Amino acid sequence: MSKVLVIGESRDGTLRNVTFEAIAAAKKIKSDGEIVGVLCGDDNLEELAQELIYYGANRVVTVADEKLGHYTSDGYGQAVKAVIEDEAPDAIVMGHTAIGKDLTPKIASKLNTGLISDVTEINEEDGETVFIRPIYSGKAFEKKVIKEGLVFVTIRPNNIPALERDESLSGEVESKDVEIKDLRTIIKEVIRKKSEGVDLSEASIVIAGGRAVKSKEGFDSLYELADLLGAAVGASRGACDAGYCDYSLQIGQTGKVVTPDLYIAFGISGAIQHLAGMSNSKVIVAVNKDPEANIFNIADYGIVGDMFEVLPLLIEEVKKIKAEN
């Protein structure tokens, strides 16, 4: 039987949604294969491992060590490589996240194998598994087929739907001891800026603001709408450069790439660098007072108007709908 390894990723004690999406991707790669989850951390990973099984993993291997409490490419690389050598999988899947983008090329190099990154779609064509990924900042897509050897891919969050959670599923969870040694990087403390609301890279709805938001206070209204819709807040580089919000919210070629079901852009002109980070969103709504703004060229729906007039009306309308329901 073929075997697919899914490298899991957790944040603040919970699994990231892209890990569940990676299991669905693994099923597409080897529909009749055994799906083996891999989890690394510094404490009891049993509960997280069980969650992987509920989402379709047949078996989970955990590696627990105090040196794996915070991600380092050295530590996680040693742990994951040891599991790969034991399991000898036919394929490996991980999310195309900050950690995935850092870890997978290093592992691929050590395994002397190729890597297809940022996959947005997996199809079967003429008996072959075809991986589709964006190129040229999302202006085009290419198809990749692996003819022989290990299949190693990362998948973009929010593109391959996760399987339904099923608590009736069961599977084995086994702990593996790996000696983590010779770490070149030791993380003594992690200081995080306060995170508000939904994780931006995995949100199904994103409310984004540009330089036209004019101030930090202007972003308060975006957060209000985001709270009503269960959305995440993002920003253009111009808004970040102006100090209206933190750079962790930046969407674009030098920021985060998002593919939500709904992307609402307020006061964003649509510079090509920003479009590279959000143009693959399923539905794009743009609000801008400039009818010639580039954002309207890719928007599914456009509102030509002052965002400070449109946004309060939209918030009130959403409140009415929620009150009625």
C-alpha positions as CSV (number, residue, x, y, z in Angstrom):
1,M,0.0,0.0,0.0
2,S,1.2,3.5,-0.8
3,K,1.8,5.9,2.0
4,V,1.5,9.7,2.3
5,L,3.0,11.7,5.2
6,V,1.2,14.9,6.3
7,I,3.4,17.3,8.3
8,G,1.1,19.0,10.8
9,E,1.4,22.5,12.1
10,S,-0.1,23.9,15.3
11,R,-0.4,27.4,16.7
12,D,-1.2,28.3,20.3
13,G,-2.1,24.7,21.1
14,T,-4.4,24.1,18.2
15,L,-3.9,22.6,14.7
16,R,-3.9,25.1,11.8
17,N,-6.7,24.5,9.3
18,V,-4.2,24.0,6.5
19,T,-3.1,20.8,8.2
20,F,-6.6,19.4,7.7
21,E,-6.5,20.6,4.1
22,A,-3.2,18.8,3.7
23,I,-4.9,15.5,4.6
24,A,-7.5,16.1,1.9
25,A,-4.7,16.8,-0.5
26,A,-3.0,13.6,0.5
27,K,-6.2,11.7,-0.3
28,K,-6.2,13.3,-3.8
29,I,-2.6,12.2,-4.3
30,K,-3.0,8.6,-3.2
31,S,-6.7,7.9,-2.8
32,D,-6.1,4.3,-1.7
33,G,-3.0,5.1,0.4
34,E,-2.3,5.2,4.1
35,I,-2.3,8.8,5.5
36,V,0.2,9.2,8.3
37,G,0.2,12.5,10.2
38,V,3.4,13.9,11.8
39,L,3.3,16.2,14.8
40,C,6.2,17.8,16.6
41,G,6.1,19.7,20.0
42,D,7.4,19.8,23.5
43,D,4.4,18.3,25.4
44,N,1.6,15.8,25.1
45,L,0.5,15.7,21.5
46,E,-2.2,13.0,21.9
47,E,-5.2,15.3,21.7
48,L,-3.9,17.0,18.5
49,A,-3.1,13.7,17.0
50,Q,-6.6,12.5,17.6
51,E,-7.9,15.5,15.8
52,L,-5.9,14.6,12.7
53,I,-7.5,11.1,12.8
54,Y,-11.0,12.7,12.9
55,Y,-10.1,14.6,9.7
56,G,-8.9,11.5,7.8
57,A,-5.4,10.4,9.0
58,N,-5.1,6.7,9.4
59,R,-2.2,6.9,11.8
60,V,-0.2,9.7,13.6
61,V,3.4,9.8,14.6
62,T,4.4,12.3,17.3
63,V,7.8,13.6,18.3
64,A,7.9,15.3,21.6
65,D,11.0,17.1,22.9
66,E,11.6,20.2,25.0
67,K,13.7,21.5,22.1
68,L,10.7,21.4,19.8
69,G,8.6,23.8,21.9
70,H,9.3,26.6,19.4
71,Y,9.9,26.1,15.7
72,T,13.4,26.0,14.4
73,S,14.4,24.6,11.1
74,D,17.2,22.6,12.7
75,G,15.0,21.0,15.4
76,Y,11.9,20.3,13.3
77,G,14.1,19.2,10.4
78,Q,15.8,16.5,12.5
79,A,12.5,15.3,13.9
80,V,10.6,15.2,10.5
81,K,13.5,13.7,8.6
82,A,13.8,10.9,11.2
83,V,10.1,10.1,10.7
84,I,10.4,10.2,6.9
85,E,13.4,7.7,7.1
86,D,11.3,5.3,9.2
87,E,8.1,5.6,7.2
88,A,9.6,5.7,3.7
89,P,6.5,7.4,2.3
90,D,5.6,7.7,-1.4
91,A,4.5,11.3,-0.9
92,I,4.8,14.2,1.7
93,V,2.4,17.1,2.0
94,M,2.6,20.3,4.2
95,G,0.9,23.7,4.2
96,H,2.5,26.5,2.3
97,T,2.8,28.6,5.4
98,A,5.7,30.6,6.9
99,I,6.9,27.4,8.6
100,G,6.2,25.2,5.6
101,K,8.1,27.5,3.2
102,D,11.1,27.4,5.5
103,L,11.1,23.7,6.5
104,T,10.2,21.8,3.3
105,P,13.0,23.1,1.0
106,K,15.6,22.1,3.7
107,I,14.1,18.6,4.0
108,A,13.9,18.2,0.2
109,S,17.5,19.2,-0.1
110,K,18.6,16.6,2.5
111,L,16.5,13.9,0.8
112,N,17.9,15.0,-2.6
113,T,14.4,15.2,-4.0
114,G,12.3,17.9,-5.7
115,L,9.6,20.0,-4.2
116,I,6.4,21.5,-5.8
117,S,5.4,24.5,-3.7
118,D,2.3,26.6,-3.3
119,V,-0.1,24.1,-4.9
120,T,-3.6,25.4,-5.3
121,E,-5.3,22.4,-7.1
122,I,-4.7,18.7,-7.5
123,N,-6.3,16.9,-10.4
124,E,-6.2,13.5,-12.1
125,E,-5.5,13.7,-15.8
126,D,-4.8,10.6,-18.1
127,G,-3.9,8.5,-15.1
128,E,-1.4,11.0,-13.7
129,T,-1.7,13.3,-10.7
130,V,-1.4,16.9,-11.9
131,F,-0.4,19.7,-9.5
132,I,-1.4,23.3,-10.4
133,R,0.4,26.3,-8.9
134,P,0.4,30.0,-9.7
135,I,3.4,31.7,-11.3
136,Y,4.3,35.3,-12.3
137,S,2.6,36.7,-9.1
138,G,-0.6,34.9,-9.9
139,K,-0.9,36.1,-13.5
140,A,-0.6,32.5,-14.9
141,F,-0.8,28.9,-13.7
142,E,1.5,26.0,-14.5
143,K,0.9,22.2,-14.3
144,K,3.4,19.9,-12.7
145,V,3.6,16.1,-13.0
146,I,6.1,14.0,-11.0
147,K,7.1,11.1,-13.2
148,E,9.1,9.1,-10.7
149,G,10.4,9.3,-7.1
150,L,9.0,11.0,-4.0
151,V,6.1,13.4,-4.4
152,F,6.8,16.4,-2.1
153,V,4.3,19.3,-2.2
154,T,3.2,22.3,-0.1
155,I,-0.4,23.5,-0.5
156,R,-1.7,27.0,-0.3
157,P,-4.2,27.5,2.6
158,N,-7.9,27.9,1.7
159,N,-7.7,26.2,-1.7
160,I,-8.2,22.4,-1.1
161,P,-11.3,21.9,1.1
162,A,-10.7,19.8,4.2
163,L,-12.7,16.6,4.7
164,E,-15.6,16.5,7.1
165,R,-14.6,15.9,10.7
166,D,-15.8,12.4,11.8
167,E,-15.4,11.4,15.4
168,S,-16.2,7.8,14.6
169,L,-12.9,7.4,12.9
170,S,-10.1,5.7,14.8
171,G,-6.4,5.2,14.3
172,E,-3.1,4.5,16.0
173,V,-1.1,7.2,17.6
174,E,2.6,6.4,18.2
175,S,5.3,8.3,19.9
176,K,8.8,8.4,18.3
177,D,12.0,9.3,20.2
178,V,14.3,11.4,18.2
179,E,17.6,12.9,19.6
180,I,17.5,16.6,18.8
181,K,21.1,17.8,18.8
182,D,23.5,20.4,17.6
183,L,20.9,23.1,17.2
184,R,22.4,26.3,15.7
185,T,19.4,28.4,16.8
186,I,18.0,28.4,20.3
187,I,14.8,30.4,20.9
188,K,14.7,31.7,24.5
189,E,11.6,33.8,24.3
190,V,8.9,34.6,21.8
191,I,7.1,38.0,22.1
192,R,4.0,38.2,19.9
193,K,2.0,41.3,19.1
194,K,-1.5,40.9,20.2
195,S,-3.5,39.1,17.5
196,E,-7.0,40.2,16.9
197,G,-9.7,38.0,15.3
198,V,-9.3,35.4,12.7
199,D,-5.9,34.3,11.3
200,L,-5.4,36.3,8.1
201,S,-3.8,33.5,6.0
202,E,-6.6,31.1,6.6
203,A,-9.6,33.4,6.8
204,S,-12.6,32.7,4.5
205,I,-13.4,36.5,4.5
206,V,-10.8,39.2,4.5
207,I,-11.6,42.9,5.0
208,A,-8.6,45.0,3.7
209,G,-7.8,48.7,4.0
210,G,-5.4,50.8,2.0
211,R,-3.7,54.2,2.4
212,A,-7.1,55.9,1.9
213,V,-8.1,54.6,5.4
214,K,-6.1,57.6,6.5
215,S,-5.4,56.6,10.2
216,K,-5.2,53.9,12.8
217,E,-8.7,55.0,13.9
218,G,-9.9,54.3,10.3
219,F,-9.0,50.7,10.8
220,D,-11.3,50.5,13.8
221,S,-14.3,50.5,11.5
222,L,-12.7,47.7,9.4
223,Y,-12.3,45.6,12.6
224,E,-15.9,46.3,13.5
225,L,-17.1,44.9,10.1
226,A,-14.7,42.0,10.4
227,D,-16.1,41.1,13.8
228,L,-19.6,41.1,12.4
229,L,-18.6,38.9,9.5
230,G,-16.2,36.6,11.3
231,A,-13.5,37.9,9.0
232,A,-9.8,38.8,9.3
233,V,-8.4,42.3,8.6
234,G,-5.6,42.9,6.1
235,A,-3.9,45.9,4.6
236,S,-2.0,47.2,1.6
237,R,1.7,48.0,2.0
238,G,0.8,51.7,1.7
239,A,-1.3,51.5,4.8
240,C,1.4,49.6,6.7
241,D,4.1,52.1,5.6
242,A,1.9,55.0,6.8
243,G,1.8,53.4,10.2
244,Y,-2.0,52.8,10.2
245,C,-1.5,49.1,11.1
246,D,1.1,46.5,11.8
247,Y,3.1,44.9,8.9
248,S,1.7,41.5,10.0
249,L,-1.5,42.5,8.2
250,Q,0.3,43.3,4.9
251,I,-1.1,41.4,1.8
252,G,0.9,41.3,-1.4
253,Q,4.0,40.2,-3.1
254,T,6.2,41.1,-0.1
255,G,3.4,40.3,2.4
256,K,0.9,37.5,2.9
257,V,-0.9,35.7,0.1
258,V,-4.5,35.1,0.8
259,T,-7.3,33.3,-1.1
260,P,-10.5,33.8,0.8
261,D,-14.0,33.1,-0.4
262,L,-14.7,36.9,0.0
263,Y,-12.2,39.8,-0.2
264,I,-13.5,43.3,0.4
265,A,-11.0,46.1,-0.3
266,F,-11.5,49.6,1.1
267,G,-9.5,52.4,-0.3
268,I,-7.0,50.1,-2.1
269,S,-5.9,51.3,-5.5
270,G,-4.8,47.9,-6.7
271,A,-1.0,48.2,-7.2
272,I,0.3,45.0,-8.9
273,Q,2.3,44.1,-5.8
274,H,-0.9,44.0,-3.8
275,L,-2.9,42.1,-6.4
276,A,-0.2,39.4,-6.3
277,G,-1.3,38.6,-2.8
278,M,-5.1,38.5,-3.3
279,S,-6.1,38.3,-6.9
280,N,-7.0,34.6,-6.6
281,S,-9.7,35.3,-4.0
282,K,-13.0,33.7,-5.1
283,V,-15.1,36.9,-4.9
284,I,-13.5,40.4,-4.8
285,V,-15.5,43.5,-3.8
286,A,-13.8,46.9,-4.2
287,V,-14.8,50.2,-2.7
288,N,-12.8,53.2,-4.0
289,K,-13.8,56.8,-4.9
290,D,-11.5,56.7,-8.0
291,P,-13.5,55.0,-10.9
292,E,-10.2,54.4,-12.7
293,A,-8.6,52.5,-9.8
294,N,-6.8,49.3,-11.0
295,I,-8.6,47.2,-8.3
296,F,-11.8,47.5,-10.3
297,N,-10.1,45.6,-13.2
298,I,-10.1,42.4,-11.1
299,A,-13.1,43.0,-8.8
300,D,-16.3,41.0,-9.2
301,Y,-18.3,43.8,-7.6
302,G,-17.2,47.5,-7.4
303,I,-18.6,50.5,-5.5
304,V,-17.4,53.9,-6.6
305,G,-17.7,56.0,-3.5
306,D,-16.0,57.4,-0.4
307,M,-15.2,54.5,1.9
308,F,-16.1,56.6,4.9
309,E,-19.6,56.9,3.6
310,V,-19.9,53.3,2.3
311,L,-18.4,51.5,5.3
312,P,-20.9,52.8,8.0
313,L,-23.8,51.9,5.7
314,L,-22.4,48.4,5.1
315,I,-21.9,47.9,8.9
316,E,-25.5,49.0,9.6
317,E,-26.9,46.7,7.0
318,V,-24.9,43.7,8.3
319,K,-26.2,44.5,11.8
320,K,-29.8,44.5,10.5
321,I,-29.4,41.2,8.8
322,K,-27.8,39.6,11.9
323,A,-30.6,41.0,14.1
324,E,-33.3,39.6,11.8
325,N,-31.6,36.1,11.8
